[in-house]
Amino acid sequence: MATTDTTTPGRGLVALPATAARALVALGAVATIASTFMSWTYTSDFPGDLTYYGSPAGLQILDLVAGVLTLLFALTLFGVRGLGWLNPANATQPVLLATASAFAVSWFSAIAIAVDLKGLVALDPGAYVAAVGSAIALVGALALPKPGDTFKDYVTKPDRIPPAAKLPAWGERLVITAATALALIVFAYGVGVDPDASETFLGYILLVVFGTWSLFTAGLFDRFAQLNAGHKGFATSMAFLAAALFPFVENNEHNSNLGVNILVVATVALGLNIVVGLTGLLDLGYVAFLGVGAYAAALVSGSEFSRFAGVQFPFWAAMLTGMLASLVFGVLIGAPTLRLRGDYLAIVTLGFGEIFRITVNNLDGTSGPNLTNGPNGISMIPDLNIFGFNFGSKHDIGGFALGRFANYFLLMLLITAIVVLVFNRAADSRIGRSWIAIREDETAATAMGINGFRVKLIAFALGASLAGLAGTVSAHVGYSVNPAPYQFAGSVPPNSAFLLAAVVLGGMGTVNGPILGATLLYMLPEKLSFLKEYQLLAFGIALVLLMRFRPEGIIANRRRQLEFHESDDTDKALHIPEQGLPDSTVGVTKAGA
């Protein structure tokens, strides 16, 4: 595939002069924005009530954002002063993807209204203006000078993005703060969408996918990553501060419960990331360690259904009990099995997960000793009370009434912060470098003097103990524990397949990847409940597409990204002449390649 400099003029996919193409993009963006202040349908039966003039709601708000993003990118093509940071390479790709976001939201909205309300007669003028305006903008974007020979060049990041201008330290921190606040607003809006308004959430997904894609191709994500690397401590603090503000921004118990579950799964996924992402061990029974921690905490929680009724440990002691129990099980399972490699290890861990579920299901006093109360589990686990703070009661903080799940959300956020700290410290340590060496080539690492068995056992034990830590909180949040969720695969998380998918989807070997993966995998089924029995099918299709086009995950580890895209780099090296280098240089390059 030949590539050219993104500043080189060329013919677009639609034959129009470049000036006319830029004008169409801007005109279509303005029309899209104007349409959101008009009525899109005559009845309030459609989610969001799109019947008002001058008051955007529901899908209109999403289309307004897409239209503004398209207009901003269009203005960069005219060289408007102050917008150079948005499209530093003056590239075509982000403009096309921004127009695609407006087109997708506009046409999806019009089709959804027509389908839900039984005909085109349900569409008001605003819907037609949005559809036509977004189509005009898309045609204009397709007519812009193309950066290469194929359509793929339109939707990939350009090769050359100028370095960002140096900002003072306070300016860089201000940018990080603004980006973090924007991420909080986007996430809170998505979580706050009514589950019954599936049309609005699908429009939200379209906007987020195409909008994020456009910003990525513009190079803004790379620049933001560089800022984060220069202010790592500040960026991490801002991320956790934004998360702590979530219960105040989205003051709803249902959404706070969703947030707690996301953090529990994300914490367990981070522990699994040590085993899979850093050490390269495929563990298919990891959810069992979450179950061990949950059951250990439940047994000493003071529940009247516990085998040790009347024994109630303080939370710190229950937390250590859950971690220690999971750690012991991790060592007991890892010691005899970690000399295996690859598929053999995966099969053994899969067997361990199933053995744990079957065992706790049979420890009911009939099939075995009475310890776990069998399939009924341990219920009526009391709420935590730490230093007089009852997590089951409402508390007023700054004029906001935080309910039970909001309290547990803040506690789980603190635990997640501890796990992130442990993960970072471990990954940057001598043992962390040994894990990576084992992952890359265990034979070579052993030849260099690394004790492979000991290193893998430490990874297994640490990952298990972090899962047990999350299990202690999940037992109190859910009031009960039972064997049903702790299986390899199922429609309801957590399960081992779900946790592994969160790590792979988000990005193995990274901190933010598993957290993002857990967020997406937990939130999407919640909001797309209308799919019902087709949820697993949709999840499978999405995972296949992601593995095809971005196998390194959404947030990629740099090393793994280079491994997956080594062929792309070779392909670029073979086409240096079209990047303006002399032919003599090309011959040398090709010969070297």
Summary of the structure (lengths in Angstrom):
residues: 593
radius of gyration: 26.6
end to end distance: 15.5
largest distance: 83.8
contacts: 2094
relative contact order: 0.10
helix: 66%
strand: 3%
